[in-house]
Amino acid sequence: MDPNNHKPLRAVALVCTLSPSPAPSSSQLLAEQTMAALAEHGVTGKTVRIADHDVKPGVQTDMGDGDAWPEIRDTILGCDILILSTPIWLGHPSSITQRVLERLNAEISETDDEGRPLTYGKAAAVCVVGNEDGAHKVGADLFQGLNDVGFSLAPNAVTYWVGEAMQKTDYQDLDKTPQKTAATTRTLAANTAHLARRLKAAPYPAS
């Protein structure tokens, strides 16, 4: 058996709900389920609800006094996997998700000794929840943004649930996780952990 399959990995899930703790959150729930699925592949880590922290707007690694992003960034850089979990609002990722991507944009100019962005050795994946169609569109937006700032994405690196249009049932209101969503989450975890291990073992070449 490949010894790389047993190497421990770290992950962080950034939960981009608009609601700070302790408000219930479907995005938080799906992120936690994804982290649990990753744990089955030797991945440890934590979730961070961005609304609980004062992440300043901007495109720098540190936007000055009171900015909570530098500490969150340190967590990301210490991990092998980044999960972004977002609700759908007006057909788009939440505004907090967009802010996270804007802050991650600074990583394009933060490089290692060989000129590679520090994100190049990391895998990313996406969780999406909402009460309307649009999960594929939101996933596509986040895939492009994450790839632009240096993350790699495995096949099927998105898990999602969308409820019936113009209804009030949230993901967190369901009696149990739908079988299809649970299966998709397991696939995301398996493929993302696999990719992260391969990136760790064989980094991209310097360009």
KEPA-38786 format. One record per atom (N, C-alpha, C): atom name; residue number from 0; x, y, z. Coordinates in steps of 0.2 Angstrom, whole numbers. Layout:
BEGIN
('CA' NUM (X Y Z))
...
% end
This chain:
BEGIN
('N' 0 (4 -6 0))
('CA' 0 (0 0 0))
('C' 0 (4 6 0))
('N' 1 (2 11 -3))
('CA' 1 (6 18 -4))
('C' 1 (7 21 3))
('N' 2 (13 22 5))
('CA' 2 (14 25 12))
('C' 2 (11 32 12))
('N' 3 (11 35 7))
('CA' 3 (8 42 7))
('C' 3 (1 43 9))
('N' 4 (-3 37 8))
('CA' 4 (-10 37 10))
('C' 4 (-11 38 18))
('N' 5 (-5 37 21))
('CA' 5 (-6 37 29))
('C' 5 (-3 43 32))
('N' 6 (0 48 27))
('CA' 6 (3 54 30))
('C' 6 (-3 58 32))
('N' 7 (-2 61 38))
('CA' 7 (-7 66 41))
('C' 7 (-8 72 37))
('N' 8 (-14 75 37))
('CA' 8 (-15 81 33))
('C' 8 (-19 86 38))
('N' 9 (-19 92 37))
('CA' 9 (-22 97 40))
('C' 9 (-27 101 35))
('N' 10 (-33 102 38))
('CA' 10 (-38 106 34))
('C' 10 (-41 112 38))
('N' 11 (-43 117 35))
('CA' 11 (-47 122 38))
('C' 11 (-53 123 34))
('N' 12 (-59 124 37))
('CA' 12 (-65 126 33))
('C' 12 (-67 133 35))
('N' 13 (-67 137 30))
('CA' 13 (-70 144 31))
('C' 13 (-77 144 30))
('N' 14 (-81 146 35))
('CA' 14 (-88 146 34))
('C' 14 (-90 153 33))
('N' 15 (-94 154 27))
('CA' 15 (-95 161 25))
('C' 15 (-102 163 26))
('N' 16 (-106 160 30))
('CA' 16 (-113 162 32))
('C' 16 (-112 169 34))
('N' 17 (-118 173 33))
('CA' 17 (-118 180 35))
('C' 17 (-120 180 43))
('N' 18 (-122 175 46))
('CA' 18 (-124 175 53))
('C' 18 (-118 173 57))
('N' 19 (-116 178 62))
('CA' 19 (-111 176 67))
('C' 19 (-114 171 72))
('N' 20 (-109 167 75))
('CA' 20 (-111 163 81))
('C' 20 (-115 166 86))
('N' 21 (-119 163 90))
('CA' 21 (-121 156 90))
('C' 21 (-127 154 85))
('N' 22 (-129 159 80))
('CA' 22 (-134 158 76))
('C' 22 (-133 151 72))
('N' 23 (-138 147 71))
('CA' 23 (-138 141 67))
('C' 23 (-136 142 60))
('N' 24 (-133 138 57))
('CA' 24 (-130 139 50))
('C' 24 (-130 133 46))
('N' 25 (-133 133 40))
('CA' 25 (-133 127 36))
('C' 25 (-126 126 33))
('N' 26 (-123 132 31))
('CA' 26 (-116 132 29))
('C' 26 (-111 129 34))
('N' 27 (-112 130 40))
('CA' 27 (-108 128 46))
('C' 27 (-109 120 46))
('N' 28 (-115 118 46))
('CA' 28 (-117 111 46))
('C' 28 (-114 107 40))
('N' 29 (-114 109 34))
('CA' 29 (-111 106 29))
('C' 29 (-104 106 29))
('N' 30 (-101 111 31))
('CA' 30 (-94 111 32))
('C' 30 (-91 106 38))
('N' 31 (-95 106 43))
('CA' 31 (-93 101 48))
('C' 31 (-94 94 46))
('N' 32 (-99 93 42))
('CA' 32 (-100 86 39))
('C' 32 (-94 84 34))
('N' 33 (-92 89 30))
('CA' 33 (-86 88 26))
('C' 33 (-80 87 30))
('N' 34 (-79 91 35))
('CA' 34 (-73 89 40))
('C' 34 (-73 82 43))
('N' 35 (-79 80 44))
('CA' 35 (-80 73 47))
('C' 35 (-78 68 42))
('N' 36 (-80 69 36))
('CA' 36 (-78 65 30))
('C' 36 (-71 65 29))
('N' 37 (-68 71 29))
('CA' 37 (-61 71 28))
('C' 37 (-57 67 34))
('N' 38 (-60 67 40))
('CA' 38 (-56 64 45))
('C' 38 (-56 56 44))
('N' 39 (-60 54 40))
('CA' 39 (-60 47 38))
('C' 39 (-54 45 34))
('N' 40 (-51 50 31))
('CA' 40 (-45 50 27))
('C' 40 (-38 53 30))
('N' 41 (-39 53 37))
('CA' 41 (-33 55 41))
('C' 41 (-32 63 41))
('N' 42 (-37 66 40))
('CA' 42 (-36 74 40))
('C' 42 (-39 77 46))
('N' 43 (-36 81 49))
('CA' 43 (-38 84 55))
('C' 43 (-38 92 54))
('N' 44 (-42 95 58))
('CA' 44 (-42 103 57))
('C' 44 (-48 106 61))
('N' 45 (-50 111 58))
('CA' 45 (-56 115 62))
('C' 45 (-60 119 57))
('N' 46 (-65 122 59))
('CA' 46 (-69 127 55))
('C' 46 (-69 133 58))
('N' 47 (-69 139 54))
('CA' 47 (-69 146 56))
('C' 47 (-74 149 53))
('N' 48 (-79 152 57))
('CA' 48 (-84 156 55))
('C' 48 (-82 163 54))
('N' 49 (-81 165 48))
('CA' 49 (-78 172 46))
('C' 49 (-82 177 49))
('N' 50 (-89 177 50))
('CA' 50 (-93 182 53))
('C' 50 (-91 183 60))
('N' 51 (-88 179 63))
('CA' 51 (-86 180 70))
('C' 51 (-80 184 71))
('N' 52 (-77 186 65))
('CA' 52 (-70 189 65))
('C' 52 (-70 195 61))
('N' 53 (-66 200 63))
('CA' 53 (-66 207 59))
('C' 53 (-61 206 54))
('N' 54 (-64 203 48))
('CA' 54 (-60 203 42))
('C' 54 (-61 209 38))
('N' 55 (-56 213 37))
('CA' 55 (-56 219 34))
('C' 55 (-57 218 26))
('N' 56 (-60 223 23))
('CA' 56 (-60 223 16))
('C' 56 (-53 225 13))
('N' 57 (-51 222 7))
('CA' 57 (-45 224 4))
('C' 57 (-42 218 1))
('N' 58 (-36 219 -2))
('CA' 58 (-33 214 -6))
('C' 58 (-25 213 -4))
('N' 59 (-24 214 3))
('CA' 59 (-17 214 6))
('C' 59 (-18 208 11))
('N' 60 (-12 205 13))
('CA' 60 (-12 200 18))
('C' 60 (-13 203 25))
('N' 61 (-12 209 26))
('CA' 61 (-14 212 32))
('C' 61 (-16 220 31))
('N' 62 (-22 221 33))
('CA' 62 (-25 227 31))
('C' 62 (-25 232 38))
('N' 63 (-20 230 42))
('CA' 63 (-19 235 48))
('C' 63 (-23 234 54))
('N' 64 (-23 239 58))
('CA' 64 (-25 238 65))
('C' 64 (-32 235 66))
('N' 65 (-33 229 70))
('CA' 65 (-39 226 71))
('C' 65 (-41 221 65))
('N' 66 (-37 220 60))
('CA' 66 (-39 215 55))
('C' 66 (-37 208 57))
('N' 67 (-43 204 57))
('CA' 67 (-42 197 59))
('C' 67 (-39 192 54))
('N' 68 (-39 195 48))
('CA' 68 (-36 190 42))
('C' 68 (-29 187 43))
('N' 69 (-24 191 46))
('CA' 69 (-18 188 46))
('C' 69 (-18 182 50))
('N' 70 (-21 181 56))
('CA' 70 (-22 175 60))
('C' 70 (-25 169 56))
('N' 71 (-31 171 52))
('CA' 71 (-34 166 48))
('C' 71 (-29 164 43))
('N' 72 (-26 169 40))
('CA' 72 (-21 167 34))
('C' 72 (-16 162 37))
('N' 73 (-13 163 43))
('CA' 73 (-8 159 46))
('C' 73 (-11 152 46))
('N' 74 (-17 151 48))
('CA' 74 (-21 145 49))
('C' 74 (-21 141 42))
('N' 75 (-23 145 37))
('CA' 75 (-23 142 30))
('C' 75 (-17 140 28))
('N' 76 (-11 144 29))
('CA' 76 (-5 142 26))
('C' 76 (-2 136 30))
('N' 77 (-4 135 36))
('CA' 77 (-2 129 40))
('C' 77 (-6 123 38))
('N' 78 (-11 123 33))
('CA' 78 (-15 118 32))
('C' 78 (-13 115 24))
('N' 79 (-15 109 23))
('CA' 79 (-15 106 16))
('C' 79 (-21 107 12))
('N' 80 (-27 108 15))
('CA' 80 (-33 108 12))
('C' 80 (-37 114 15))
('N' 81 (-40 118 10))
('CA' 81 (-45 124 12))
('C' 81 (-52 122 9))
('N' 82 (-57 122 14))
('CA' 82 (-64 121 12))
('C' 82 (-67 128 12))
('N' 83 (-70 130 7))
('CA' 83 (-75 136 7))
('C' 83 (-82 134 8))
('N' 84 (-86 136 13))
('CA' 84 (-93 134 13))
('C' 84 (-97 141 13))
('N' 85 (-102 141 8))
('CA' 85 (-106 147 7))
('C' 85 (-113 146 6))
('N' 86 (-117 150 8))
('CA' 86 (-124 150 6))
('C' 86 (-125 153 -1))
('N' 87 (-130 152 -4))
('CA' 87 (-132 156 -10))
('C' 87 (-136 162 -8))
('N' 88 (-134 168 -10))
('CA' 88 (-139 174 -9))
('C' 88 (-139 177 -16))
('N' 89 (-145 178 -18))
('CA' 89 (-147 181 -24))
('C' 89 (-143 178 -30))
('N' 90 (-142 171 -30))
('CA' 90 (-139 168 -35))
('C' 90 (-132 168 -35))
('N' 91 (-129 171 -30))
('CA' 91 (-121 171 -29))
('C' 91 (-119 169 -23))
('N' 92 (-112 168 -22))
('CA' 92 (-109 166 -16))
('C' 92 (-110 172 -11))
('N' 93 (-110 171 -5))
('CA' 93 (-111 177 0))
('C' 93 (-106 182 -1))
('N' 94 (-108 188 2))
('CA' 94 (-103 193 1))
('C' 94 (-97 192 5))
('N' 95 (-97 188 11))
('CA' 95 (-92 186 15))
('C' 95 (-87 181 11))
('N' 96 (-90 177 7))
('CA' 96 (-86 173 3))
('C' 96 (-82 177 -2))
('N' 97 (-85 182 -5))
('CA' 97 (-81 186 -10))
('C' 97 (-76 190 -6))
('N' 98 (-77 192 0))
('CA' 98 (-71 195 4))
('C' 98 (-66 191 5))
('N' 99 (-67 184 7))
('CA' 99 (-62 179 8))
('C' 99 (-58 179 1))
('N' 100 (-61 178 -4))
('CA' 100 (-57 177 -11))
('C' 100 (-53 183 -12))
('N' 101 (-56 189 -10))
('CA' 101 (-52 195 -12))
('C' 101 (-46 196 -7))
('N' 102 (-46 193 -1))
('CA' 102 (-40 193 3))
('C' 102 (-35 188 1))
('N' 103 (-38 182 -1))
('CA' 103 (-34 177 -4))
('C' 103 (-30 179 -10))
('N' 104 (-32 184 -14))
('CA' 104 (-29 187 -20))
('C' 104 (-22 189 -18))
('N' 105 (-21 191 -12))
('CA' 105 (-14 193 -10))
('C' 105 (-9 188 -11))
('N' 106 (-11 182 -11))
('CA' 106 (-6 176 -11))
('C' 106 (-3 175 -18))
('N' 107 (-6 178 -23))
('CA' 107 (-2 178 -30))
('C' 107 (5 181 -29))
('N' 108 (6 186 -25))
('CA' 108 (12 189 -25))
('C' 108 (16 187 -19))
('N' 109 (14 182 -15))
('CA' 109 (17 179 -9))
('C' 109 (20 172 -11))
('N' 110 (27 172 -12))
('CA' 110 (30 166 -15))
('C' 110 (35 163 -11))
('N' 111 (37 157 -13))
('CA' 111 (42 153 -9))
('C' 111 (49 155 -12))
('N' 112 (54 151 -10))
('CA' 112 (61 153 -13))
('C' 112 (62 151 -20))
('N' 113 (57 147 -23))
('CA' 113 (57 146 -30))
('C' 113 (52 150 -34))
('N' 114 (49 155 -31))
('CA' 114 (45 159 -35))
('C' 114 (37 156 -35))
('N' 115 (36 151 -32))
('CA' 115 (29 148 -32))
('C' 115 (25 151 -27))
('N' 116 (18 153 -28))
('CA' 116 (14 155 -23))
('C' 116 (13 150 -17))
('N' 117 (13 152 -11))
('CA' 117 (12 148 -6))
('C' 117 (6 143 -6))
('N' 118 (1 145 -10))
('CA' 118 (-5 141 -10))
('C' 118 (-4 135 -15))
('N' 119 (2 135 -19))
('CA' 119 (2 130 -24))
('C' 119 (2 123 -22))
('N' 120 (4 122 -16))
('CA' 120 (4 115 -13))
('C' 120 (-2 113 -10))
('N' 121 (-7 117 -10))
('CA' 121 (-13 115 -7))
('C' 121 (-19 114 -11))
('N' 122 (-24 110 -8))
('CA' 122 (-30 108 -12))
('C' 122 (-36 112 -9))
('N' 123 (-41 113 -13))
('CA' 123 (-47 116 -10))
('C' 123 (-53 113 -12))
('N' 124 (-58 114 -9))
('CA' 124 (-65 111 -11))
('C' 124 (-70 116 -8))
('N' 125 (-76 115 -10))
('CA' 125 (-82 120 -9))
('C' 125 (-88 116 -7))
('N' 126 (-91 120 -2))
('CA' 126 (-98 117 0))
('C' 126 (-103 123 -1))
('N' 127 (-109 121 -4))
('CA' 127 (-114 126 -6))
('C' 127 (-121 124 -3))
('N' 128 (-124 129 0))
('CA' 128 (-131 127 2))
('C' 128 (-136 133 0))
('N' 129 (-142 132 -1))
('CA' 129 (-147 137 -3))
('C' 129 (-154 134 -4))
('N' 130 (-158 139 -4))
('CA' 130 (-165 137 -5))
('C' 130 (-168 139 -12))
('N' 131 (-163 139 -17))
('CA' 131 (-164 140 -24))
('C' 131 (-159 137 -28))
('N' 132 (-161 136 -35))
('CA' 132 (-156 133 -39))
('C' 132 (-150 138 -39))
('N' 133 (-144 136 -42))
('CA' 133 (-138 140 -42))
('C' 133 (-132 137 -39))
('N' 134 (-132 131 -37))
('CA' 134 (-126 128 -34))
('C' 134 (-121 127 -39))
('N' 135 (-122 125 -45))
('CA' 135 (-117 124 -50))
('C' 135 (-114 130 -52))
('N' 136 (-118 136 -52))
('CA' 136 (-115 142 -54))
('C' 136 (-111 145 -48))
('N' 137 (-113 144 -42))
('CA' 137 (-109 146 -36))
('C' 137 (-102 142 -36))
('N' 138 (-103 136 -37))
('CA' 138 (-97 132 -37))
('C' 138 (-92 134 -42))
('N' 139 (-95 135 -48))
('CA' 139 (-90 137 -54))
('C' 139 (-87 144 -52))
('N' 140 (-90 148 -49))
('CA' 140 (-87 155 -47))
('C' 140 (-81 154 -42))
('N' 141 (-83 149 -37))
('CA' 141 (-78 148 -32))
('C' 141 (-72 144 -35))
('N' 142 (-73 139 -39))
('CA' 142 (-68 135 -42))
('C' 142 (-63 140 -46))
('N' 143 (-66 144 -50))
('CA' 143 (-61 149 -53))
('C' 143 (-57 153 -49))
('N' 144 (-61 156 -44))
('CA' 144 (-57 161 -39))
('C' 144 (-52 157 -35))
('N' 145 (-53 151 -33))
('CA' 145 (-48 147 -29))
('C' 145 (-42 145 -34))
('N' 146 (-44 143 -40))
('CA' 146 (-38 141 -45))
('C' 146 (-34 147 -46))
('N' 147 (-37 153 -47))
('CA' 147 (-34 159 -49))
('C' 147 (-28 161 -44))
('N' 148 (-30 160 -37))
('CA' 148 (-25 161 -32))
('C' 148 (-21 156 -30))
('N' 149 (-21 150 -34))
('CA' 149 (-16 145 -33))
('C' 149 (-18 138 -30))
('N' 150 (-24 138 -28))
('CA' 150 (-26 131 -26))
('C' 150 (-28 126 -31))
('N' 151 (-27 120 -30))
('CA' 151 (-29 114 -34))
('C' 151 (-35 111 -32))
('N' 152 (-39 109 -37))
('CA' 152 (-46 106 -35))
('C' 152 (-46 99 -38))
('N' 153 (-48 94 -34))
('CA' 153 (-49 87 -37))
('C' 153 (-56 87 -41))
('N' 154 (-56 81 -44))
('CA' 154 (-63 80 -47))
('C' 154 (-68 80 -42))
('N' 155 (-74 82 -43))
('CA' 155 (-80 82 -39))
('C' 155 (-78 86 -32))
('N' 156 (-75 91 -32))
('CA' 156 (-73 95 -26))
('C' 156 (-78 100 -24))
('N' 157 (-84 98 -25))
('CA' 157 (-90 102 -22))
('C' 157 (-95 98 -20))
('N' 158 (-98 99 -14))
('CA' 158 (-104 96 -11))
('C' 158 (-109 101 -10))
('N' 159 (-116 100 -11))
('CA' 159 (-121 105 -11))
('C' 159 (-127 102 -9))
('N' 160 (-132 106 -7))
('CA' 160 (-139 105 -6))
('C' 160 (-143 111 -8))
('N' 161 (-148 111 -12))
('CA' 161 (-152 116 -13))
('C' 161 (-160 114 -12))
('N' 162 (-163 118 -8))
('CA' 162 (-170 116 -7))
('C' 162 (-175 118 -13))
('N' 163 (-181 117 -12))
('CA' 163 (-186 118 -17))
('C' 163 (-187 126 -17))
('N' 164 (-188 129 -23))
('CA' 164 (-188 136 -24))
('C' 164 (-194 139 -20))
('N' 165 (-193 145 -18))
('CA' 165 (-198 149 -14))
('C' 165 (-201 145 -8))
('N' 166 (-197 141 -5))
('CA' 166 (-199 138 1))
('C' 166 (-194 140 7))
('N' 167 (-196 138 13))
('CA' 167 (-192 140 19))
('C' 167 (-188 135 22))
('N' 168 (-188 129 19))
('CA' 168 (-184 123 23))
('C' 168 (-176 124 21))
('N' 169 (-172 125 27))
('CA' 169 (-165 125 26))
('C' 169 (-162 118 27))
('N' 170 (-156 118 25))
('CA' 170 (-152 111 25))
('C' 170 (-152 109 33))
('N' 171 (-151 114 37))
('CA' 171 (-151 112 44))
('C' 171 (-157 110 47))
('N' 172 (-163 111 43))
('CA' 172 (-170 109 46))
('C' 172 (-171 102 44))
('N' 173 (-167 99 40))
('CA' 173 (-169 92 37))
('C' 173 (-168 87 43))
('N' 174 (-173 82 43))
('CA' 174 (-172 77 48))
('C' 174 (-166 72 48))
('N' 175 (-164 71 41))
('CA' 175 (-157 68 40))
('C' 175 (-154 70 34))
('N' 176 (-148 69 33))
('CA' 176 (-144 72 27))
('C' 176 (-146 67 21))
('N' 177 (-148 71 16))
('CA' 177 (-150 67 10))
('C' 177 (-144 62 8))
('N' 178 (-146 56 5))
('CA' 178 (-141 51 3))
('C' 178 (-136 54 -2))
('N' 179 (-139 58 -7))
('CA' 179 (-135 60 -12))
('C' 179 (-130 65 -10))
('N' 180 (-132 70 -5))
('CA' 180 (-127 75 -3))
('C' 180 (-122 71 1))
('N' 181 (-124 66 6))
('CA' 181 (-119 63 10))
('C' 181 (-114 59 5))
('N' 182 (-116 56 0))
('CA' 182 (-112 53 -5))
('C' 182 (-107 57 -8))
('N' 183 (-110 63 -10))
('CA' 183 (-105 68 -14))
('C' 183 (-100 71 -9))
('N' 184 (-102 72 -2))
('CA' 184 (-97 74 3))
('C' 184 (-92 69 4))
('N' 185 (-93 63 4))
('CA' 185 (-88 57 4))
('C' 185 (-84 57 -2))
('N' 186 (-86 58 -8))
('CA' 186 (-82 59 -13))
('C' 186 (-77 65 -13))
('N' 187 (-80 70 -12))
('CA' 187 (-76 76 -11))
('C' 187 (-70 75 -6))
('N' 188 (-72 72 0))
('CA' 188 (-67 71 5))
('C' 188 (-61 66 2))
('N' 189 (-63 61 -1))
('CA' 189 (-58 56 -3))
('C' 189 (-54 59 -9))
('N' 190 (-57 62 -13))
('CA' 190 (-53 65 -19))
('C' 190 (-48 70 -17))
('N' 191 (-51 75 -12))
('CA' 191 (-47 81 -10))
('C' 191 (-41 78 -6))
('N' 192 (-42 74 -1))
('CA' 192 (-37 71 3))
('C' 192 (-32 68 -2))
('N' 193 (-34 64 -7))
('CA' 193 (-29 61 -11))
('C' 193 (-25 66 -15))
('N' 194 (-28 71 -17))
('CA' 194 (-24 76 -21))
('C' 194 (-20 80 -16))
('N' 195 (-22 81 -10))
('CA' 195 (-17 85 -6))
('C' 195 (-11 81 -4))
('N' 196 (-12 75 -3))
('CA' 196 (-6 70 -2))
('C' 196 (-1 70 -8))
('N' 197 (-4 70 -14))
('CA' 197 (0 70 -20))
('C' 197 (4 76 -21))
('N' 198 (1 82 -19))
('CA' 198 (4 88 -20))
('C' 198 (9 89 -14))
('N' 199 (8 86 -9))
('CA' 199 (13 86 -3))
('C' 199 (19 82 -5))
('N' 200 (18 77 -8))
('CA' 200 (24 72 -10))
('C' 200 (27 74 -16))
('N' 201 (24 78 -21))
('CA' 201 (27 80 -27))
('C' 201 (25 87 -29))
('N' 202 (28 92 -26))
('CA' 202 (26 99 -28))
('C' 202 (26 101 -35))
('N' 203 (22 106 -37))
('CA' 203 (23 108 -44))
('C' 203 (30 111 -45))
('N' 204 (32 111 -51))
('CA' 204 (39 114 -53))
('C' 204 (39 121 -53))
('N' 205 (44 124 -51))
('CA' 205 (45 131 -52))
('C' 205 (44 134 -59))
('N' 206 (41 139 -60))
('CA' 206 (40 142 -66))
('C' 206 (44 149 -67))
% end
